[in-house]
Amino acid sequence: MNVRRLIPTAALAASVALGATALTACSGASAAGGGGKDGKLDVMASFYPMQFLAEQIGKDHVKVSTLTKPGVEPHDLEITPKQTGQLGEADVVLYLKTLQPAVDKAVAQSGVKNVVDAGALTKLEVHDASGHDHAHEGEGEAGHDHGHGEAGEDPHVWLDPTKYAEVAKGVGAALEKADPGHAADYRKNTDELVGKLAALDTEFKDGLHDTTSKTFITTHSAFGYLAERYGLDQEGISGVDPESEPSPARMKELQALAKQENVSTVFFETLASDKTAKSLATDTGLKTDVLDPLEGISNKSQGADYFEVMRSNLKNLQKALGAK
């Protein structure tokens, strides 16, 4: 009798132990796929354009934090040891290599496994201060040898809706890999976002197709991709770094160019100083207006998110270029 009773008891104990082991394994898998205690994937974005992609594609399945707080100029960002530690705890890190050297260094030190470099998800090009594309010079020779992160490559890909869509697809794929349980949702959200970006691209093409002038002057040479996409010429007062000071020769050159190309407006941005733009405008009798490189959203931004600010940029460009 005792033996007969012991057999099912032992079997039951083994079954309970096996179930507990399976439950632990499932919990571990869930934590690995779903991130923190709330079951959400913990995503750390380096600055606003990466944050926006994570929020739009991840929606309710992700918890998104950003290293660059609203109102902070991303190029100037310094990373605290605490933020480096937070990077190491993230499930996924989204950043754009070479845009923020402090972030590049912190990511390398963090040891986080799922790192997504947005610049590797599309083709980067080299633009000079005037926004001209040098990516294809010497085609078939050195022109195709630009490695990612090479000095001079323009990182501002998000200002071209088509390139931003390419980055969005890569981010979506990365979230699917990190959290396969919600892969279908990430795919659906990515497709929706890519569709919205295609519509925005059409708005820019139609809105800038017929203009009196094709040249615009801006403090920050961030619009090389946008200019190339829509057949415009960007003339930057400073280079890709918005804080670099233009030479007197460059200012004189821009004054002559403004007259020659029928330029009506000098553009400045919300997160950097407008001093040089206003100085040039005063010297040449031009107006000033905002062209936002969308490196961050603040209470000064002409819109609450990427799409609103991009449409404000389009409106301001149409006005300045004499769109018909």
Secondary structure as GFF3:
##gff-version 3
##sequence-region A 1 324
A	DSSP	alpha_helix	2	34	.	.	.	ID=ss1
A	DSSP	beta_strand	41	45	.	.	.	ID=ss2
A	DSSP	alpha_helix	48	58	.	.	.	ID=ss3
A	DSSP	three_ten_helix	59	61	.	.	.	ID=ss4
A	DSSP	beta_strand	62	66	.	.	.	ID=ss5
A	DSSP	three_ten_helix	74	76	.	.	.	ID=ss6
A	DSSP	alpha_helix	81	89	.	.	.	ID=ss7
A	DSSP	beta_strand	92	95	.	.	.	ID=ss8
A	DSSP	alpha_helix	101	110	.	.	.	ID=ss9
A	DSSP	beta_strand	115	117	.	.	.	ID=ss10
A	DSSP	three_ten_helix	118	121	.	.	.	ID=ss11
A	DSSP	beta_strand	125	126	.	.	.	ID=ss12
A	DSSP	three_ten_helix	142	144	.	.	.	ID=ss13
A	DSSP	beta_strand	153	154	.	.	.	ID=ss14
A	DSSP	three_ten_helix	157	159	.	.	.	ID=ss15
A	DSSP	alpha_helix	161	178	.	.	.	ID=ss16
A	DSSP	three_ten_helix	180	182	.	.	.	ID=ss17
A	DSSP	alpha_helix	183	207	.	.	.	ID=ss18
A	DSSP	beta_strand	215	218	.	.	.	ID=ss19
A	DSSP	alpha_helix	224	229	.	.	.	ID=ss20
A	DSSP	beta_strand	233	236	.	.	.	ID=ss21
A	DSSP	alpha_helix	248	260	.	.	.	ID=ss22
A	DSSP	beta_strand	265	268	.	.	.	ID=ss23
A	DSSP	alpha_helix	275	284	.	.	.	ID=ss24
A	DSSP	beta_strand	287	290	.	.	.	ID=ss25
A	DSSP	alpha_helix	306	321	.	.	.	ID=ss26
###
